[in-house]
């Protein structure tokens, strides 16, 4: 048994959860926020049999798109000077995945 922790973009989460549950995986959704862009993320906790890890990873890969979004970068200057934010594109999306061994699994 493995515990798969997937951190995905909020906009990718609903469709991913739909597909995961249709394929008979169990999933717990946690609302989280990212540190870099302070954007909303969703953290999914999924207990999965080791034999189905590759199947689950493929589902996540197919449903979590990586994309570029414009954001403003604020340049810092000397106090009293004006600053001009300028837009840059940053890559967001995709999924960050951690896979942990589960020593014991109980369900009541």
C-alpha positions as CSV (number, residue, x, y, z in Angstrom):
1,X,0.0,0.0,0.0
2,X,1.2,3.5,-0.9
3,X,0.1,7.0,0.0
4,X,0.2,9.3,-3.0
5,X,0.1,13.0,-2.2
6,X,-0.6,15.1,-5.3
7,X,-0.5,18.9,-5.3
8,X,-2.4,20.3,-8.3
9,X,-3.8,23.6,-9.5
10,X,-7.4,24.4,-8.3
11,X,-8.7,24.5,-11.8
12,X,-7.3,21.0,-12.6
13,X,-8.7,19.4,-9.4
14,X,-12.4,18.8,-10.2
15,X,-11.8,16.9,-13.5
16,X,-8.9,14.9,-11.9
17,X,-11.1,13.9,-9.0
18,X,-13.9,12.9,-11.3
19,X,-11.6,10.6,-13.3
20,X,-9.9,9.2,-10.2
21,X,-13.2,8.2,-8.6
22,X,-14.6,6.8,-11.8
23,X,-11.5,4.5,-11.9
24,X,-12.3,3.3,-8.3
25,X,-9.5,5.1,-6.5
26,X,-10.2,6.7,-3.2
27,X,-9.3,10.4,-2.8
28,X,-9.4,13.0,-0.1
29,X,-9.3,16.7,-1.1
30,X,-7.6,19.4,0.9
31,X,-7.6,23.1,0.0
32,X,-4.1,24.5,0.2
33,X,-2.3,27.6,-1.2
34,X,1.0,27.8,-2.9
35,X,4.0,29.8,-1.7
36,X,5.3,31.2,-5.0
37,X,2.3,32.9,-6.5
38,X,0.1,32.6,-3.4
39,X,-2.4,30.9,-5.7
40,X,-4.9,28.3,-4.6
41,X,-3.9,24.7,-4.9
42,X,-5.6,21.4,-4.1
43,X,-3.7,18.7,-2.3
44,X,-5.1,15.2,-2.9
45,X,-4.4,12.2,-0.6
46,X,-4.8,8.9,-2.2
47,X,-4.2,5.4,-0.7
48,X,-3.4,3.0,-3.5
49,X,-2.3,-0.5,-4.0
50,X,1.3,-0.7,-5.3
51,X,0.2,-2.5,-8.4
52,X,-2.0,0.5,-9.5
53,X,0.5,3.3,-8.9
54,X,1.4,3.6,-12.6
55,X,-2.3,3.7,-13.6
56,X,-2.9,6.5,-11.1
57,X,0.2,8.5,-12.2
58,X,-0.9,8.3,-15.8
59,X,-4.4,9.7,-14.9
60,X,-2.8,12.6,-13.1
61,X,-0.4,13.3,-16.0
62,X,-3.4,13.3,-18.4
63,X,-5.5,15.7,-16.3
64,X,-3.1,18.2,-14.9
65,X,-1.9,20.6,-17.6
66,X,1.2,22.7,-17.3
67,X,0.6,26.2,-18.7
68,X,2.1,29.7,-18.7
69,X,0.2,32.6,-17.0
70,X,1.2,36.2,-16.9
71,X,2.0,37.8,-13.5
72,X,3.5,41.1,-12.5
73,X,6.9,41.2,-11.1
74,X,7.6,44.2,-8.9
75,X,11.1,45.5,-9.1
76,X,12.4,46.9,-5.8
77,X,14.1,50.3,-5.8
78,X,15.5,52.9,-3.5
79,X,12.9,54.3,-1.1
80,X,11.2,57.3,-2.6
81,X,11.8,56.1,-6.1
82,X,8.8,54.9,-8.1
83,X,8.7,51.3,-9.2
84,X,7.2,49.8,-12.3
85,X,5.8,46.3,-12.2
86,X,6.3,44.5,-15.4
87,X,4.6,41.3,-16.6
88,X,6.4,38.0,-16.9
89,X,5.1,34.6,-17.8
90,X,5.5,31.9,-15.3
91,X,4.8,28.2,-15.7
92,X,2.0,26.8,-13.4
93,X,0.0,23.7,-13.3
94,X,1.1,20.1,-13.7
95,X,1.3,18.2,-10.4
96,X,3.8,17.7,-7.6
97,X,3.6,14.2,-6.4
98,X,5.0,12.4,-3.3
99,X,4.7,8.6,-2.9
100,X,5.1,7.2,0.6
101,X,5.1,3.7,1.9
102,X,2.2,2.9,4.2
103,X,3.2,0.8,7.1
104,X,-0.3,-0.1,8.2
105,X,-3.7,0.6,6.7
106,X,-6.9,0.3,8.7
107,X,-10.5,1.0,7.6
108,X,-13.4,0.8,10.0
